[in-house]
Amino acid sequence: VQLVESGGGLVQAGDSLTLSCAASGGTINSFTTGWFRQAPGKEREFVGAISWSGGSTFYSDSVKGRFTISKDNGRNTVHLRMNNLKVEDTAIYYCAAGVGLFGPDDLSRADEYDDWGQGTQVTVSS
């Protein structure tokens, strides 16, 4: 599966932004989609994930209540809606596809995902 992220940019703290992850070579209903981010000098961090059916979502504590993952089956795209952005949300955001993932332990581990996009930069200024 090939994944392409888009929608990143420079915003101010408190603003909202929606990232998109367009898939090709497979349908988004056949895999779990995870979102991760990596800030300079830090390890890649789990943000959230949505199940292959779209019926379940799971978020890290740092974004819970602010970020929402949704699926657009018609466009074969997964979205990450980010509200009330904070300076500490600044990072490169990646989407990833994985199969056979069950439970928070699997969903939050980057090495459980098979395919990755190239990432999109999100910068939040104060």
C-alpha positions as CSV (number, residue, x, y, z in Angstrom):
1,V,0.0,0.0,0.0
2,Q,1.2,3.5,-0.9
3,L,0.3,6.3,1.5
4,V,0.6,10.0,0.9
5,E,0.0,12.6,3.6
6,S,-1.0,16.2,3.0
7,G,-2.4,19.2,4.8
8,G,0.5,20.2,7.0
9,G,1.5,23.8,7.5
10,L,2.2,26.6,9.8
11,V,-0.5,27.6,12.2
12,Q,-0.9,29.4,15.5
13,A,-1.6,27.9,18.9
14,G,-5.3,27.3,19.3
15,D,-5.9,26.8,15.5
16,S,-7.2,23.7,13.8
17,L,-5.7,21.7,11.0
18,T,-6.8,18.6,9.1
19,L,-4.2,16.1,7.7
20,S,-5.1,13.6,5.0
21,C,-3.7,10.2,4.2
22,A,-4.5,9.1,0.7
23,A,-4.0,5.4,0.0
24,S,-3.4,3.6,-3.3
25,G,-2.7,0.0,-4.0
26,G,-5.2,-1.1,-1.4
27,T,-8.4,0.0,0.2
28,I,-8.5,1.7,3.6
29,N,-11.1,-0.8,4.7
30,S,-8.5,-3.6,4.5
31,F,-6.1,-2.3,7.1
32,T,-5.7,-0.3,10.3
33,T,-4.5,3.2,9.8
34,G,-2.2,4.8,12.4
35,W,-1.0,8.3,12.8
36,F,2.4,9.0,14.3
37,R,4.6,12.1,14.7
38,Q,8.2,12.9,15.2
39,A,9.6,16.1,16.6
40,P,13.2,17.1,16.1
41,G,15.5,15.1,18.4
42,K,12.7,12.9,19.7
43,E,11.5,9.4,18.9
44,R,8.5,8.7,16.8
45,E,5.4,9.0,18.9
46,F,2.0,7.3,18.5
47,V,-0.9,9.8,17.9
48,G,-3.9,7.7,17.1
49,A,-5.4,4.9,15.0
50,I,-8.6,3.8,13.3
51,S,-9.6,0.3,12.7
52,W,-10.1,-1.2,9.2
53,S,-13.9,-0.9,9.6
54,G,-13.7,2.6,11.0
55,G,-15.7,1.4,14.0
56,S,-13.0,1.9,16.6
57,T,-10.5,4.7,17.2
58,F,-7.7,4.9,19.8
59,Y,-5.7,8.0,20.8
60,S,-2.7,8.8,22.9
61,D,-3.4,10.7,26.1
62,S,-1.6,13.8,24.7
63,V,-4.1,14.3,21.9
64,K,-7.3,12.7,23.3
65,G,-10.2,15.1,23.1
66,R,-8.4,17.4,20.6
67,F,-7.7,15.1,17.6
68,T,-10.1,13.0,15.7
69,I,-9.5,10.3,13.0
70,S,-12.1,9.6,10.4
71,K,-12.3,7.7,7.1
72,D,-13.6,8.8,3.7
73,N,-14.2,5.5,1.9
74,G,-15.2,7.2,-1.3
75,R,-11.8,8.9,-1.6
76,N,-9.9,6.1,0.0
77,T,-8.5,8.6,2.5
78,V,-8.1,8.8,6.2
79,H,-8.2,12.2,7.9
80,L,-6.7,13.5,11.2
81,R,-8.5,16.5,12.4
82,M,-6.5,18.5,15.0
83,N,-8.2,21.1,17.1
84,N,-6.8,23.4,19.7
85,L,-3.2,22.9,18.5
86,K,-0.4,23.4,20.9
87,V,3.3,24.3,20.3
88,E,4.2,20.9,21.5
89,D,2.2,19.4,18.6
90,T,4.9,20.6,16.2
91,A,6.3,17.6,14.4
92,I,6.4,15.7,11.1
93,Y,3.2,13.6,11.0
94,Y,3.1,10.2,9.3
95,C,0.3,7.8,8.5
96,A,0.9,4.1,8.4
97,A,-1.0,0.9,7.4
98,G,-1.0,-2.3,9.3
99,V,-3.0,-5.5,9.5
100,G,-3.7,-7.9,12.3
101,L,-3.4,-5.2,15.0
102,F,-5.5,-5.7,18.1
103,G,-5.6,-3.6,21.2
104,P,-3.7,-0.6,22.3
105,D,-0.4,-2.3,22.6
106,D,-0.4,-3.2,19.0
107,L,-1.9,0.0,17.7
108,S,0.6,2.2,19.4
109,R,3.8,0.4,18.2
110,A,5.3,1.8,15.1
111,D,7.0,-1.6,14.3
112,E,3.5,-3.2,14.0
113,Y,2.8,-1.1,10.8
114,D,4.0,-2.3,7.4
115,D,3.7,0.7,5.1
116,W,4.4,4.4,5.8
117,G,3.9,7.7,4.1
118,Q,6.6,10.3,3.6
119,G,5.2,12.6,6.3
120,T,3.9,16.1,6.4
121,Q,5.2,18.9,8.6
122,V,3.0,20.6,11.1
123,T,4.4,23.7,12.9
124,V,2.5,25.4,15.6
125,S,3.7,28.9,16.7
126,S,2.9,30.5,20.0
